[in-house]
């Protein structure tokens, strides 16, 4: 039985923040896709026009480091978002004890993350929910940001699902203080947390008071990181969002041009 006369449903991939995600085959292209079914039951008015207009904008966001939103349609009272299918994610890479991440591998993963962010920030779209399991990895090792703009369309995930404490680990100080006005700096802070997690191979700021850790020199927390890596990390972990480095500036940091150069995506280690 086809969904919307086009997609052949396969197995459920998992339950996400906004609803069930399942694998499917796009019969028009033969491509394997992931369909995110977003429950709209509680919002009496259904998907409002603003949400639909924003979804349309997300469909226009096309970049090698952004998951492509192939299609979006309402079906049986749920909104279905169709994305390209991805094999694994950065969380699985970080957690896999059989994987050794070289300094060049870490540089490559961070560079792809920042490139995806830079593209969206240029279009004035924030991610707001950056975390390693939202950084999906395709068959050729390309890292792509998932769930772009969804936080804005459907509400901040952690307000709806307070049990998702892990999302807090990546929250910028201005968000923890409850600022209503924030900008692209929140994604830079989250990218810094992911950079730190790649270096440490565990989440960096896990407790509410862990941010105090940023008071001692970063060198003592990341003994094996290069000077260039630490300089960039410090600029991304700047408390004041107005002073914090931008994504574009981060990409122009000498860390990315000094040796070792970033690993080519198809040479990156991935879970077996
Ligand atoms: P969360 O909201 O917790 O980030 P998601 O809704 O993004 O979770 O995803 C739920 C599950 O579906 C996860 O196991 C994730 O790996 C899988 N998934 C999401 N998007 C894709 C995709 N494009 N390709 C393959 N699997 C996906």
py3Dmol code that shows the C-alpha trace and the ligand (Angstrom):
import py3Dmol

protein = """\
ATOM      1  CA  UNK A   1       0.000   0.000   0.000  1.00  0.00           C
ATOM      2  CA  UNK A   2       1.498   3.248  -1.114  1.00  0.00           C
ATOM      3  CA  UNK A   3       1.519   6.481   0.842  1.00  0.00           C
ATOM      4  CA  UNK A   4       0.410   9.471  -1.213  1.00  0.00           C
ATOM      5  CA  UNK A   5       0.441   7.148  -4.248  1.00  0.00           C
ATOM      6  CA  UNK A   6       4.214   7.359  -4.354  1.00  0.00           C
ATOM      7  CA  UNK A   7       6.049   5.904  -1.321  1.00  0.00           C
ATOM      8  CA  UNK A   8       6.282   2.199  -0.434  1.00  0.00           C
ATOM      9  CA  UNK A   9       6.488   1.910   3.342  1.00  0.00           C
ATOM     10  CA  UNK A  10       9.272  -0.234   4.841  1.00  0.00           C
ATOM     11  CA  UNK A  11      10.370  -0.709   8.457  1.00  0.00           C
ATOM     12  CA  UNK A  12      10.216   1.850  11.250  1.00  0.00           C
ATOM     13  CA  UNK A  13      13.637   3.449  11.799  1.00  0.00           C
ATOM     14  CA  UNK A  14      12.897   5.008  15.134  1.00  0.00           C
ATOM     15  CA  UNK A  15      10.807   7.367  17.170  1.00  0.00           C
ATOM     16  CA  UNK A  16      12.002  10.937  17.059  1.00  0.00           C
ATOM     17  CA  UNK A  17      11.139  14.205  18.690  1.00  0.00           C
ATOM     18  CA  UNK A  18       8.249  14.946  16.362  1.00  0.00           C
ATOM     19  CA  UNK A  19       7.006  11.432  15.633  1.00  0.00           C
ATOM     20  CA  UNK A  20       7.799   8.124  13.971  1.00  0.00           C
ATOM     21  CA  UNK A  21      10.409   7.879  11.220  1.00  0.00           C
ATOM     22  CA  UNK A  22      10.184   5.035   8.735  1.00  0.00           C
ATOM     23  CA  UNK A  23      12.096   3.837   5.726  1.00  0.00           C
ATOM     24  CA  UNK A  24      10.370   3.883   2.347  1.00  0.00           C
ATOM     25  CA  UNK A  25      11.020   3.545  -1.361  1.00  0.00           C
ATOM     26  CA  UNK A  26      10.162   6.440  -3.636  1.00  0.00           C
ATOM     27  CA  UNK A  27       8.516   4.625  -6.557  1.00  0.00           C
ATOM     28  CA  UNK A  28       9.015   7.646  -8.801  1.00  0.00           C
ATOM     29  CA  UNK A  29      12.799   7.602  -8.486  1.00  0.00           C
ATOM     30  CA  UNK A  30      13.631   4.205  -6.916  1.00  0.00           C
ATOM     31  CA  UNK A  31      15.448   6.134  -4.193  1.00  0.00           C
ATOM     32  CA  UNK A  32      15.389   4.956  -0.555  1.00  0.00           C
ATOM     33  CA  UNK A  33      13.993   7.689   1.679  1.00  0.00           C
ATOM     34  CA  UNK A  34      13.235   8.336   5.340  1.00  0.00           C
ATOM     35  CA  UNK A  35       9.743   9.636   6.079  1.00  0.00           C
ATOM     36  CA  UNK A  36       9.120  11.602   9.232  1.00  0.00           C
ATOM     37  CA  UNK A  37       5.487  11.444  10.292  1.00  0.00           C
ATOM     38  CA  UNK A  38       4.631  14.471  12.390  1.00  0.00           C
ATOM     39  CA  UNK A  39       1.621  14.139  14.681  1.00  0.00           C
ATOM     40  CA  UNK A  40      -0.681  17.059  14.490  1.00  0.00           C
ATOM     41  CA  UNK A  41      -3.374  15.682  16.757  1.00  0.00           C
ATOM     42  CA  UNK A  42      -2.884  18.084  19.644  1.00  0.00           C
ATOM     43  CA  UNK A  43      -2.732  21.206  17.531  1.00  0.00           C
ATOM     44  CA  UNK A  44      -6.461  21.581  16.886  1.00  0.00           C
ATOM     45  CA  UNK A  45      -5.983  23.889  13.952  1.00  0.00           C
ATOM     46  CA  UNK A  46      -3.675  21.364  12.242  1.00  0.00           C
ATOM     47  CA  UNK A  47      -0.724  22.591  10.252  1.00  0.00           C
ATOM     48  CA  UNK A  48      -1.201  26.289   9.947  1.00  0.00           C
ATOM     49  CA  UNK A  49      -0.304  28.230   6.858  1.00  0.00           C
ATOM     50  CA  UNK A  50       2.784  29.737   8.451  1.00  0.00           C
ATOM     51  CA  UNK A  51       4.170  26.248   9.091  1.00  0.00           C
ATOM     52  CA  UNK A  52       3.439  25.174   5.531  1.00  0.00           C
ATOM     53  CA  UNK A  53       5.075  28.294   4.139  1.00  0.00           C
ATOM     54  CA  UNK A  54       8.177  27.631   6.228  1.00  0.00           C
ATOM     55  CA  UNK A  55       8.280  23.987   5.158  1.00  0.00           C
ATOM     56  CA  UNK A  56       8.249  25.229   1.594  1.00  0.00           C
ATOM     57  CA  UNK A  57      11.269  27.403   2.403  1.00  0.00           C
ATOM     58  CA  UNK A  58      13.072  24.384   3.885  1.00  0.00           C
ATOM     59  CA  UNK A  59      12.556  22.549   0.590  1.00  0.00           C
ATOM     60  CA  UNK A  60      14.580  25.295  -1.082  1.00  0.00           C
ATOM     61  CA  UNK A  61      17.567  24.787   1.258  1.00  0.00           C
ATOM     62  CA  UNK A  62      19.803  22.653  -0.936  1.00  0.00           C
ATOM     63  CA  UNK A  63      23.433  22.134  -0.002  1.00  0.00           C
ATOM     64  CA  UNK A  64      25.810  19.126   0.057  1.00  0.00           C
ATOM     65  CA  UNK A  65      25.910  19.333   3.881  1.00  0.00           C
ATOM     66  CA  UNK A  66      22.153  19.648   4.478  1.00  0.00           C
ATOM     67  CA  UNK A  67      19.709  16.727   4.385  1.00  0.00           C
ATOM     68  CA  UNK A  68      17.437  17.286   1.433  1.00  0.00           C
ATOM     69  CA  UNK A  69      13.727  17.645   2.174  1.00  0.00           C
ATOM     70  CA  UNK A  70      12.433  15.869  -0.919  1.00  0.00           C
ATOM     71  CA  UNK A  71       8.716  16.192  -0.320  1.00  0.00           C
ATOM     72  CA  UNK A  72       6.181  17.311   2.289  1.00  0.00           C
ATOM     73  CA  UNK A  73       2.478  16.449   2.370  1.00  0.00           C
ATOM     74  CA  UNK A  74      -0.381  15.962   4.813  1.00  0.00           C
ATOM     75  CA  UNK A  75      -1.762  12.401   4.980  1.00  0.00           C
ATOM     76  CA  UNK A  76      -4.399  11.060   7.379  1.00  0.00           C
ATOM     77  CA  UNK A  77      -4.067  13.999   9.707  1.00  0.00           C
ATOM     78  CA  UNK A  78      -0.281  13.755   9.922  1.00  0.00           C
ATOM     79  CA  UNK A  79       2.306  15.832   8.156  1.00  0.00           C
ATOM     80  CA  UNK A  80       4.810  13.649   6.268  1.00  0.00           C
ATOM     81  CA  UNK A  81       8.301  14.961   5.564  1.00  0.00           C
ATOM     82  CA  UNK A  82      10.345  12.935   3.071  1.00  0.00           C
ATOM     83  CA  UNK A  83      14.142  13.078   3.388  1.00  0.00           C
ATOM     84  CA  UNK A  84      17.018  11.350   1.635  1.00  0.00           C
ATOM     85  CA  UNK A  85      17.929   8.164   3.529  1.00  0.00           C
ATOM     86  CA  UNK A  86      21.170   8.221   5.510  1.00  0.00           C
ATOM     87  CA  UNK A  87      23.113   5.234   6.812  1.00  0.00           C
ATOM     88  CA  UNK A  88      24.389   6.395  10.179  1.00  0.00           C
ATOM     89  CA  UNK A  89      25.012   9.486  12.288  1.00  0.00           C
ATOM     90  CA  UNK A  90      27.848  11.195  14.130  1.00  0.00           C
ATOM     91  CA  UNK A  91      26.659   9.951  17.519  1.00  0.00           C
ATOM     92  CA  UNK A  92      27.160   6.335  16.376  1.00  0.00           C
ATOM     93  CA  UNK A  93      30.662   7.255  15.155  1.00  0.00           C
ATOM     94  CA  UNK A  94      31.614   8.977  18.426  1.00  0.00           C
ATOM     95  CA  UNK A  95      30.265   6.106  20.574  1.00  0.00           C
ATOM     96  CA  UNK A  96      31.893   3.314  18.522  1.00  0.00           C
ATOM     97  CA  UNK A  97      34.925   2.208  20.536  1.00  0.00           C
ATOM     98  CA  UNK A  98      36.328   0.370  17.499  1.00  0.00           C
ATOM     99  CA  UNK A  99      36.682   3.660  15.638  1.00  0.00           C
ATOM    100  CA  UNK A 100      39.835   5.724  15.994  1.00  0.00           C
ATOM    101  CA  UNK A 101      39.309   9.369  15.030  1.00  0.00           C
ATOM    102  CA  UNK A 102      42.526  11.059  13.887  1.00  0.00           C
ATOM    103  CA  UNK A 103      42.955  14.850  14.180  1.00  0.00           C
ATOM    104  CA  UNK A 104      42.325  15.024  10.397  1.00  0.00           C
ATOM    105  CA  UNK A 105      39.084  13.019  10.755  1.00  0.00           C
ATOM    106  CA  UNK A 106      37.825  15.329  13.522  1.00  0.00           C
ATOM    107  CA  UNK A 107      38.695  18.348  11.370  1.00  0.00           C
ATOM    108  CA  UNK A 108      36.728  16.888   8.462  1.00  0.00           C
ATOM    109  CA  UNK A 109      33.609  16.198  10.543  1.00  0.00           C
ATOM    110  CA  UNK A 110      33.713  19.691  12.075  1.00  0.00           C
ATOM    111  CA  UNK A 111      34.282  21.338   8.682  1.00  0.00           C
ATOM    112  CA  UNK A 112      31.275  19.589   7.122  1.00  0.00           C
ATOM    113  CA  UNK A 113      29.135  20.557  10.135  1.00  0.00           C
ATOM    114  CA  UNK A 114      30.160  24.215   9.836  1.00  0.00           C
ATOM    115  CA  UNK A 115      29.684  24.255   6.051  1.00  0.00           C
ATOM    116  CA  UNK A 116      26.089  23.066   6.439  1.00  0.00           C
ATOM    117  CA  UNK A 117      25.494  25.677   9.140  1.00  0.00           C
ATOM    118  CA  UNK A 118      27.101  28.447   7.079  1.00  0.00           C
ATOM    119  CA  UNK A 119      24.778  27.762   4.165  1.00  0.00           C
ATOM    120  CA  UNK A 120      21.674  28.013   6.344  1.00  0.00           C
ATOM    121  CA  UNK A 121      22.862  31.025   8.312  1.00  0.00           C
ATOM    122  CA  UNK A 122      23.400  32.814   5.003  1.00  0.00           C
ATOM    123  CA  UNK A 123      19.696  32.180   4.316  1.00  0.00           C
ATOM    124  CA  UNK A 124      18.772  33.368   7.826  1.00  0.00           C
ATOM    125  CA  UNK A 125      17.660  29.930   8.981  1.00  0.00           C
ATOM    126  CA  UNK A 126      18.843  28.717  12.401  1.00  0.00           C
ATOM    127  CA  UNK A 127      19.076  25.064  13.341  1.00  0.00           C
ATOM    128  CA  UNK A 128      18.544  25.433  17.138  1.00  0.00           C
ATOM    129  CA  UNK A 129      18.749  21.692  17.832  1.00  0.00           C
ATOM    130  CA  UNK A 130      22.285  20.717  16.854  1.00  0.00           C
ATOM    131  CA  UNK A 131      23.477  17.443  18.401  1.00  0.00           C
ATOM    132  CA  UNK A 132      25.534  14.507  17.103  1.00  0.00           C
ATOM    133  CA  UNK A 133      22.505  12.350  16.253  1.00  0.00           C
ATOM    134  CA  UNK A 134      21.168  15.144  14.034  1.00  0.00           C
ATOM    135  CA  UNK A 135      24.352  15.008  11.972  1.00  0.00           C
ATOM    136  CA  UNK A 136      23.640  12.184   9.545  1.00  0.00           C
ATOM    137  CA  UNK A 137      26.275  10.405   7.480  1.00  0.00           C
ATOM    138  CA  UNK A 138      25.660   9.203   3.930  1.00  0.00           C
ATOM    139  CA  UNK A 139      27.182   6.326   1.946  1.00  0.00           C
ATOM    140  CA  UNK A 140      30.143   8.395   0.702  1.00  0.00           C
ATOM    141  CA  UNK A 141      30.946   9.711   4.180  1.00  0.00           C
ATOM    142  CA  UNK A 142      29.287  13.078   3.612  1.00  0.00           C
ATOM    143  CA  UNK A 143      27.942  14.589   6.817  1.00  0.00           C
ATOM    144  CA  UNK A 144      24.577  16.334   6.482  1.00  0.00           C
ATOM    145  CA  UNK A 145      22.630  18.371   8.993  1.00  0.00           C
ATOM    146  CA  UNK A 146      19.144  17.035   9.684  1.00  0.00           C
ATOM    147  CA  UNK A 147      16.076  18.710  11.170  1.00  0.00           C
ATOM    148  CA  UNK A 148      17.017  22.156   9.912  1.00  0.00           C
ATOM    149  CA  UNK A 149      14.413  24.758  10.788  1.00  0.00           C
ATOM    150  CA  UNK A 150      12.043  22.236  12.343  1.00  0.00           C
ATOM    151  CA  UNK A 151      12.510  23.696  15.812  1.00  0.00           C
ATOM    152  CA  UNK A 152      11.170  26.978  14.474  1.00  0.00           C
ATOM    153  CA  UNK A 153       8.239  25.451  12.619  1.00  0.00           C
ATOM    154  CA  UNK A 154       7.096  23.002  15.275  1.00  0.00           C
ATOM    155  CA  UNK A 155       8.330  24.601  18.461  1.00  0.00           C
ATOM    156  CA  UNK A 156      11.500  23.973  20.397  1.00  0.00           C
ATOM    157  CA  UNK A 157      11.709  20.184  20.976  1.00  0.00           C
ATOM    158  CA  UNK A 158      12.668  20.427  24.618  1.00  0.00           C
ATOM    159  CA  UNK A 159       9.660  22.525  25.466  1.00  0.00           C
ATOM    160  CA  UNK A 160       7.386  19.808  24.149  1.00  0.00           C
ATOM    161  CA  UNK A 161       9.430  16.847  25.409  1.00  0.00           C
ATOM    162  CA  UNK A 162      11.085  17.845  28.644  1.00  0.00           C
ATOM    163  CA  UNK A 163      12.517  14.333  29.122  1.00  0.00           C
ATOM    164  CA  UNK A 164      15.006  15.043  26.356  1.00  0.00           C
ATOM    165  CA  UNK A 165      17.584  16.407  28.753  1.00  0.00           C
ATOM    166  CA  UNK A 166      20.448  15.490  26.424  1.00  0.00           C
ATOM    167  CA  UNK A 167      19.484  18.330  24.127  1.00  0.00           C
ATOM    168  CA  UNK A 168      20.450  20.639  27.009  1.00  0.00           C
ATOM    169  CA  UNK A 169      24.104  19.675  26.722  1.00  0.00           C
ATOM    170  CA  UNK A 170      24.352  21.644  23.485  1.00  0.00           C
ATOM    171  CA  UNK A 171      22.485  24.755  24.611  1.00  0.00           C
ATOM    172  CA  UNK A 172      24.241  28.103  24.530  1.00  0.00           C
ATOM    173  CA  UNK A 173      24.391  30.142  27.764  1.00  0.00           C
ATOM    174  CA  UNK A 174      21.991  32.748  26.342  1.00  0.00           C
ATOM    175  CA  UNK A 175      19.359  30.003  25.924  1.00  0.00           C
ATOM    176  CA  UNK A 176      19.967  28.625  29.427  1.00  0.00           C
ATOM    177  CA  UNK A 177      19.346  32.135  30.763  1.00  0.00           C
ATOM    178  CA  UNK A 178      16.035  32.151  28.911  1.00  0.00           C
ATOM    179  CA  UNK A 179      16.812  34.885  26.414  1.00  0.00           C
ATOM    180  CA  UNK A 180      13.974  35.466  23.998  1.00  0.00           C
ATOM    181  CA  UNK A 181      16.212  37.139  21.472  1.00  0.00           C
ATOM    182  CA  UNK A 182      19.013  34.978  20.225  1.00  0.00           C
ATOM    183  CA  UNK A 183      20.702  34.378  16.918  1.00  0.00           C
ATOM    184  CA  UNK A 184      23.007  32.169  14.907  1.00  0.00           C
ATOM    185  CA  UNK A 185      25.413  32.063  17.861  1.00  0.00           C
ATOM    186  CA  UNK A 186      23.326  29.266  19.430  1.00  0.00           C
ATOM    187  CA  UNK A 187      24.323  26.964  16.569  1.00  0.00           C
ATOM    188  CA  UNK A 188      27.994  27.950  16.928  1.00  0.00           C
ATOM    189  CA  UNK A 189      27.915  27.047  20.632  1.00  0.00           C
ATOM    190  CA  UNK A 190      26.312  23.676  19.860  1.00  0.00           C
ATOM    191  CA  UNK A 191      28.951  23.048  17.164  1.00  0.00           C
ATOM    192  CA  UNK A 192      31.614  23.809  19.816  1.00  0.00           C
ATOM    193  CA  UNK A 193      30.066  21.168  22.105  1.00  0.00           C
ATOM    194  CA  UNK A 194      30.158  18.677  19.207  1.00  0.00           C
ATOM    195  CA  UNK A 195      33.804  19.626  18.442  1.00  0.00           C
ATOM    196  CA  UNK A 196      34.661  18.994  22.112  1.00  0.00           C
ATOM    197  CA  UNK A 197      32.760  15.691  22.018  1.00  0.00           C
ATOM    198  CA  UNK A 198      34.754  14.570  18.955  1.00  0.00           C
ATOM    199  CA  UNK A 199      37.982  15.335  20.850  1.00  0.00           C
ATOM    200  CA  UNK A 200      36.893  13.702  24.133  1.00  0.00           C
ATOM    201  CA  UNK A 201      34.690  10.914  22.713  1.00  0.00           C
ATOM    202  CA  UNK A 202      32.027  11.736  25.302  1.00  0.00           C
ATOM    203  CA  UNK A 203      29.548  14.608  25.777  1.00  0.00           C
ATOM    204  CA  UNK A 204      31.361  17.645  27.137  1.00  0.00           C
ATOM    205  CA  UNK A 205      29.042  19.826  29.256  1.00  0.00           C
ATOM    206  CA  UNK A 206      26.631  17.297  30.746  1.00  0.00           C
ATOM    207  CA  UNK A 207      25.535  18.952  33.976  1.00  0.00           C
ATOM    208  CA  UNK A 208      23.853  22.272  34.543  1.00  0.00           C
ATOM    209  CA  UNK A 209      26.916  23.544  36.420  1.00  0.00           C
ATOM    210  CA  UNK A 210      29.413  21.974  34.017  1.00  0.00           C
ATOM    211  CA  UNK A 211      29.651  25.220  32.130  1.00  0.00           C
ATOM    212  CA  UNK A 212      31.952  26.250  34.996  1.00  0.00           C
ATOM    213  CA  UNK A 213      34.453  23.872  33.426  1.00  0.00           C
ATOM    214  CA  UNK A 214      35.052  26.513  30.802  1.00  0.00           C
ATOM    215  CA  UNK A 215      36.710  28.668  33.466  1.00  0.00           C
ATOM    216  CA  UNK A 216      40.031  26.701  33.570  1.00  0.00           C
ATOM    217  CA  UNK A 217      42.335  26.790  30.520  1.00  0.00           C
ATOM    218  CA  UNK A 218      40.953  24.564  27.739  1.00  0.00           C
ATOM    219  CA  UNK A 219      44.433  23.085  27.414  1.00  0.00           C
ATOM    220  CA  UNK A 220      43.969  21.179  30.689  1.00  0.00           C
ATOM    221  CA  UNK A 221      40.632  19.741  29.476  1.00  0.00           C
ATOM    222  CA  UNK A 222      41.877  18.786  25.997  1.00  0.00           C
ATOM    223  CA  UNK A 223      45.500  17.733  26.528  1.00  0.00           C
ATOM    224  CA  UNK A 224      46.000  16.210  23.067  1.00  0.00           C
ATOM    225  CA  UNK A 225      44.328  18.916  20.938  1.00  0.00           C
ATOM    226  CA  UNK A 226      46.520  21.125  18.735  1.00  0.00           C
ATOM    227  CA  UNK A 227      46.991  24.826  19.514  1.00  0.00           C
ATOM    228  CA  UNK A 228      44.936  25.722  16.427  1.00  0.00           C
ATOM    229  CA  UNK A 229      42.105  23.418  17.513  1.00  0.00           C
ATOM    230  CA  UNK A 230      42.052  24.943  21.004  1.00  0.00           C
ATOM    231  CA  UNK A 231      42.140  28.496  19.656  1.00  0.00           C
ATOM    232  CA  UNK A 232      39.109  27.828  17.469  1.00  0.00           C
ATOM    233  CA  UNK A 233      37.318  25.955  20.266  1.00  0.00           C
ATOM    234  CA  UNK A 234      37.836  28.882  22.667  1.00  0.00           C
ATOM    235  CA  UNK A 235      36.430  31.335  20.097  1.00  0.00           C
ATOM    236  CA  UNK A 236      33.347  29.140  19.612  1.00  0.00           C
ATOM    237  CA  UNK A 237      32.925  28.748  23.389  1.00  0.00           C
ATOM    238  CA  UNK A 238      32.703  32.515  23.982  1.00  0.00           C
ATOM    239  CA  UNK A 239      29.966  33.312  26.520  1.00  0.00           C
ATOM    240  CA  UNK A 240      28.881  36.576  24.945  1.00  0.00           C
ATOM    241  CA  UNK A 241      27.022  35.700  21.729  1.00  0.00           C
ATOM    242  CA  UNK A 242      27.888  39.127  20.282  1.00  0.00           C
ATOM    243  CA  UNK A 243      31.610  38.375  20.654  1.00  0.00           C
ATOM    244  CA  UNK A 244      31.391  34.666  19.724  1.00  0.00           C
ATOM    245  CA  UNK A 245      32.956  33.714  16.363  1.00  0.00           C
ATOM    246  CA  UNK A 246      30.504  33.299  13.461  1.00  0.00           C
ATOM    247  CA  UNK A 247      30.261  30.089  11.457  1.00  0.00           C
ATOM    248  CA  UNK A 248      31.828  31.785   8.434  1.00  0.00           C
ATOM    249  CA  UNK A 249      34.740  33.119  10.520  1.00  0.00           C
ATOM    250  CA  UNK A 250      35.201  29.675  12.052  1.00  0.00           C
ATOM    251  CA  UNK A 251      35.502  28.132   8.578  1.00  0.00           C
ATOM    252  CA  UNK A 252      38.189  30.712   7.750  1.00  0.00           C
ATOM    253  CA  UNK A 253      40.168  29.879  10.924  1.00  0.00           C
ATOM    254  CA  UNK A 254      43.732  28.630  10.321  1.00  0.00           C
ATOM    255  CA  UNK A 255      42.797  25.320  11.992  1.00  0.00           C
ATOM    256  CA  UNK A 256      41.274  24.273   8.652  1.00  0.00           C
ATOM    257  CA  UNK A 257      44.286  25.226   6.526  1.00  0.00           C
ATOM    258  CA  UNK A 258      47.073  24.034   8.853  1.00  0.00           C
ATOM    259  CA  UNK A 259      48.293  20.425   8.782  1.00  0.00           C
ATOM    260  CA  UNK A 260      46.846  17.881   8.976  1.00  0.00           C
ATOM    261  CA  UNK A 261      44.287  18.762   6.283  1.00  0.00           C
ATOM    262  CA  UNK A 262      40.727  17.433   6.753  1.00  0.00           C
ATOM    263  CA  UNK A 263      40.240  13.800   5.702  1.00  0.00           C
ATOM    264  CA  UNK A 264      38.292  13.286   2.448  1.00  0.00           C
ATOM    265  CA  UNK A 265      34.757  12.210   3.404  1.00  0.00           C
ATOM    266  CA  UNK A 266      34.992   8.837   1.620  1.00  0.00           C
ATOM    267  CA  UNK A 267      38.111   8.031   3.684  1.00  0.00           C
ATOM    268  CA  UNK A 268      36.475   8.711   7.075  1.00  0.00           C
ATOM    269  CA  UNK A 269      36.069   5.801   9.514  1.00  0.00           C
ATOM    270  CA  UNK A 270      32.494   4.628   9.984  1.00  0.00           C
ATOM    271  CA  UNK A 271      30.711   2.002  12.100  1.00  0.00           C
ATOM    272  CA  UNK A 272      30.985  -1.525  10.614  1.00  0.00           C
TER     273      UNK A 272
END
"""
ligand_1 = """\
27
LIG
P 15.294 12.969 17.058
O 14.125 13.867 16.940
O 15.430 12.306 18.386
O 16.570 13.626 16.593
P 14.612 11.824 14.555
O 13.154 12.102 14.464
O 15.509 12.726 13.780
O 15.056 11.752 16.061
O 14.902 10.356 14.087
C 14.344 9.197 14.670
C 15.050 7.980 14.126
O 14.994 7.951 12.711
C 16.520 7.932 14.488
O 16.853 6.595 14.836
C 17.238 8.337 13.225
O 18.475 7.676 13.112
C 16.290 7.881 12.134
N 16.378 8.829 11.000
C 15.980 10.128 10.976
N 16.208 10.707 9.779
C 16.776 9.751 9.007
C 17.271 9.709 7.644
N 17.210 10.784 6.844
N 17.792 8.549 7.193
C 17.864 7.456 7.989
N 17.436 7.429 9.263
C 16.890 8.547 9.776
"""
view = py3Dmol.view(width=600, height=400)
view.addModel(protein, "pdb")
view.setStyle({"model": 0}, {"cartoon": {"style": "trace"}})
view.addModel(ligand_1, "xyz")
view.setStyle({"model": 1}, {"stick": {}})
view.zoomTo()
view.show()
